[in-house]
Amino acid sequence: MKINFRYIKEKDIFELQVVEPQLRAHFILKRNELNKLRVAIERVLVDSTKKKPDAF
């Protein structure tokens, strides 16, 4: 998966592009929207390490 970010300074927005053979997504996000996305991703990653499945 390839993820690209580009900061557009004059408008204080970020361009986010996600490219994979089965997926192509392009987003234009304000700073606070991108930060909310970042926090959500971090929360999922942290929570997933706390809830590892029990071994058999």
MDAnalysis code that builds the backbone (N, CA, C; Angstrom):
import MDAnalysis as mda
import numpy as np

u = mda.Universe.empty(168, n_residues=56, atom_resindex=np.repeat(np.arange(56), 3), trajectory=True)
u.add_TopologyAttr("name", ["N", "CA", "C"] * 56)
u.add_TopologyAttr("resid", np.arange(1, 57))
u.add_TopologyAttr("resname", ["MET", "LYS", "ILE", "ASN", "PHE", "ARG", "TYR", "ILE", "LYS", "GLU", "LYS", "ASP", "ILE", "PHE", "GLU", "LEU", "GLN", "VAL", "VAL", "GLU", "PRO", "GLN", "LEU", "ARG", "ALA", "HIS", "PHE", "ILE", "LEU", "LYS", "ARG", "ASN", "GLU", "LEU", "ASN", "LYS", "LEU", "ARG", "VAL", "ALA", "ILE", "GLU", "ARG", "VAL", "LEU", "VAL", "ASP", "SER", "THR", "LYS", "LYS", "LYS", "PRO", "ASP", "ALA", "PHE"])
u.atoms.positions = np.array([
    [0.859, -1.175, 0.000],
    [0.000, 0.000, 0.000],
    [0.903, 1.236, 0.000],
    [0.562, 2.171, -0.821],
    [1.308, 3.427, -0.910],
    [0.410, 4.553, -0.409],
    [0.922, 5.332, 0.537],
    [0.178, 6.462, 1.102],
    [1.003, 7.722, 0.904],
    [0.401, 8.711, 0.281],
    [1.076, 9.983, 0.015],
    [0.343, 11.126, 0.714],
    [1.116, 12.053, 1.271],
    [0.573, 13.265, 1.870],
    [1.195, 14.460, 1.164],
    [0.394, 15.482, 1.000],
    [0.907, 16.738, 0.442],
    [0.231, 17.872, 1.190],
    [1.037, 18.780, 1.700],
    [0.511, 19.933, 2.438],
    [0.327, 21.086, 1.466],
    [-0.863, 21.651, 1.452],
    [-1.155, 22.815, 0.605],
    [-1.207, 24.021, 1.535],
    [-0.076, 24.698, 1.631],
    [0.134, 25.738, 2.639],
    [-0.834, 26.906, 2.528],
    [-1.096, 27.372, 1.319],
    [-1.928, 28.570, 1.165],
    [-3.365, 28.356, 1.646],
    [-3.811, 27.108, 1.700],
    [-5.173, 26.821, 2.164],
    [-5.188, 26.073, 3.500],
    [-3.998, 25.739, 4.035],
    [-3.837, 24.973, 5.269],
    [-4.667, 23.689, 5.237],
    [-4.517, 22.945, 4.133],
    [-5.183, 21.656, 3.990],
    [-4.161, 20.604, 3.557],
    [-4.551, 19.351, 3.705],
    [-3.683, 18.242, 3.349],
    [-4.373, 17.375, 2.308],
    [-3.603, 16.948, 1.341],
    [-4.080, 16.009, 0.339],
    [-3.539, 14.640, 0.726],
    [-4.418, 13.679, 0.863],
    [-4.062, 12.313, 1.251],
    [-4.478, 11.384, 0.127],
    [-3.534, 10.571, -0.335],
    [-3.829, 9.627, -1.408],
    [-3.378, 8.241, -0.969],
    [-4.280, 7.256, -1.091],
    [-4.002, 5.868, -0.758],
    [-4.160, 5.062, -2.036],
    [-3.101, 4.323, -2.391],
    [-3.111, 3.567, -3.640],
    [-2.689, 2.129, -3.356],
    [-3.494, 1.217, -3.840],
    [-3.235, -0.215, -3.759],
    [-3.888, -0.822, -4.995],
    [-3.487, -2.010, -5.427],
    [-4.090, -2.569, -6.640],
    [-5.627, -2.610, -6.608],
    [-6.221, -2.879, -5.445],
    [-7.677, -2.966, -5.358],
    [-8.326, -1.664, -4.890],
    [-7.529, -0.661, -4.557],
    [-8.070, 0.554, -3.952],
    [-7.315, 1.785, -4.426],
    [-8.057, 2.824, -4.714],
    [-7.453, 4.130, -4.982],
    [-8.376, 5.154, -4.346],
    [-7.864, 5.870, -3.346],
    [-8.671, 6.850, -2.631],
    [-7.907, 8.161, -2.541],
    [-8.636, 9.251, -2.645],
    [-8.038, 10.588, -2.639],
    [-8.884, 11.469, -1.743],
    [-8.252, 12.114, -0.757],
    [-8.966, 12.944, 0.199],
    [-8.302, 14.311, 0.307],
    [-9.105, 15.327, 0.476],
    [-8.640, 16.669, 0.809],
    [-9.175, 16.945, 2.217],
    [-8.271, 17.107, 3.182],
    [-8.676, 17.222, 4.578],
    [-8.132, 18.485, 5.227],
    [-8.968, 19.107, 6.037],
    [-8.501, 20.212, 6.866],
    [-7.610, 19.634, 7.962],
    [-6.789, 20.468, 8.535],
    [-5.843, 20.032, 9.558],
    [-6.529, 19.274, 10.696],
    [-7.645, 19.804, 11.214],
    [-8.306, 19.152, 12.350],
    [-8.923, 17.813, 11.943],
    [-9.393, 17.677, 10.712],
    [-9.935, 16.402, 10.238],
    [-8.839, 15.345, 10.128],
    [-7.689, 15.742, 9.598],
    [-6.563, 14.816, 9.486],
    [-6.082, 14.403, 10.872],
    [-6.068, 15.336, 11.803],
    [-5.642, 15.014, 13.165],
    [-6.618, 14.033, 13.822],
    [-7.926, 14.193, 13.603],
    [-8.908, 13.241, 14.142],
    [-8.681, 11.845, 13.562],
    [-8.381, 11.773, 12.278],
    [-8.094, 10.501, 11.636],
    [-6.846, 9.861, 12.243],
    [-5.824, 10.658, 12.456],
    [-4.578, 10.168, 13.059],
    [-4.833, 9.599, 14.446],
    [-5.595, 10.329, 15.260],
    [-5.907, 9.888, 16.621],
    [-6.700, 8.573, 16.583],
    [-7.654, 8.460, 15.675],
    [-8.452, 7.237, 15.570],
    [-7.573, 6.042, 15.196],
    [-6.653, 6.235, 14.263],
    [-5.756, 5.150, 13.854],
    [-4.857, 4.747, 15.014],
    [-4.301, 5.719, 15.712],
    [-3.453, 5.418, 16.866],
    [-4.227, 4.672, 17.939],
    [-5.465, 5.066, 18.198],
    [-6.290, 4.414, 19.219],
    [-6.524, 2.941, 18.860],
    [-6.830, 2.672, 17.598],
    [-7.059, 1.289, 17.158],
    [-5.783, 0.466, 17.315],
    [-4.657, 1.031, 16.952],
    [-3.397, 0.294, 17.072],
    [-3.065, -0.016, 18.522],
    [-3.239, 0.958, 19.402],
    [-2.953, 0.754, 20.820],
    [-3.929, -0.250, 21.423],
    [-5.213, -0.102, 21.128],
    [-6.224, -1.017, 21.672],
    [-6.022, -2.442, 21.176],
    [-5.574, -2.602, 19.949],
    [-5.395, -3.953, 19.409],
    [-4.248, -4.681, 20.101],
    [-3.245, -3.970, 20.583],
    [-2.154, -4.637, 21.299],
    [-2.593, -5.035, 22.702],
    [-3.537, -4.311, 23.278],
    [-4.048, -4.641, 24.603],
    [-4.968, -5.845, 24.561],
    [-5.623, -6.094, 23.435],
    [-6.646, -7.136, 23.327],
    [-6.179, -8.294, 22.445],
    [-4.947, -8.725, 22.628],
    [-4.461, -9.858, 21.845],
    [-5.248, -11.106, 22.222],
    [-5.599, -11.939, 21.243],
    [-6.347, -13.158, 21.552],
    [-5.506, -14.111, 22.409],
    [-6.182, -14.835, 23.285],
    [-5.508, -15.806, 24.132],
    [-5.004, -16.983, 23.295],
    [-3.844, -17.490, 23.677],
    [-3.301, -18.660, 22.977],
    [-4.028, -19.908, 23.450],
    [-4.085, -20.909, 22.583],
    [-4.765, -22.161, 22.931],
    [-3.890, -23.026, 23.771],
])
